[in-house]
Amino acid sequence: MAVEFGLVTPAGPLKGQTDQWKHGIDTSLTVLLGYVSGLWVTDHFFWDDEPTFECWTAMAYLSARWPQLDIGSAVLGQGYRNPALTAKMAATLQTLSNGRLIFGIGAGWKEDEHYAYGYPFPSAGVRVEQLEDTLEIITRLWTQPGKISYQGKHYSVVNAYCEPKPDPVPLLVVGGGGDKTTRLAARFADWWNIPDASFDTYSERMAVVQNHCAEIGRDPSTMRYTWFGRLVLGRTETDALARGGNQWTYNNALFGTPEQVVQQMGRFVDAGVDYFMVGILDLDNPDVVDMLITDVLPYFP
């Protein structure tokens, strides 16, 4: 099985170092360009007072700066933008990037930024219903000719056009592990993932997605199973613990020495995962880069 890697970009620059974000990505890709096939941007507005870039604007920049790479959202919060506008934005970027957009979307989860920016934050069940309406609207606007109308529980469009149509239609990723979200993935998605999952959690939810596919008559092998999260490398386990702090461990990241990380990733690959979207801690550290390109990535050609 061929395995691909995408680099999850930092949420923003360090305080007082506005150009650091651009410089850091450029520096990293001078080394990693032959190993990664895509760049991924998370969709959040703030992490406390740390500088945080807006997702769509960052994707537009990256798509122009790195025309040899795919550009993906990991993943959009459905409640942050009107669904029809989101469809139009995606169609535009897909067209202008010559078909390099990978469109990831989920129900949204970060309560504080919803309220801070004036968005309602309904129950998880309602947010998933909204995601269903969103997926209906987006896929219809992308694929159906002429004027599109749709009346859902929460969102609607009336005589809406989306021209030019995206060609090809963007690959669609649904992120999330709940039962209702995985049902939507089975119906709409080309790719599926959940964030920061251990192997046991991932494999259990992956089986749920496959069951939902079978229930609707879809071959589960037509879904691409992807992993999203952090990669924490150290020459020793102690080094990795220091790098990950209390936040990133074996339970929620690819973590440890190169040998341990290769073993972790191998379990996912054996289970059917063939794309890893990774945010690499301390990627500006030459030793981390050396471990990555010498002792990890060559095992997954």
SULCOR-V113355 format. One record per helix or strand. SS is the DSSP state (H for helix, E for strand). FROM is the first residue (numbers start at 1). LEN is the number of residues. If there is no record, write none. Layout:
{{SS;FROM;LEN} {SS;FROM;LEN}}
This chain:
{{E;4;5} {H;20;13} {E;38;4} {E;47;1} {E;50;1} {H;55;11} {E;70;4} {E;76;2} {H;78;3} {H;83;14} {E;101;6} {H;111;6} {H;124;20} {E;148;4} {E;156;5} {E;171;5} {H;179;10} {E;191;3} {E;195;1} {H;199;17} {H;220;3} {E;224;10} {H;237;8} {E;253;4} {H;258;14} {E;273;8} {H;286;14}}
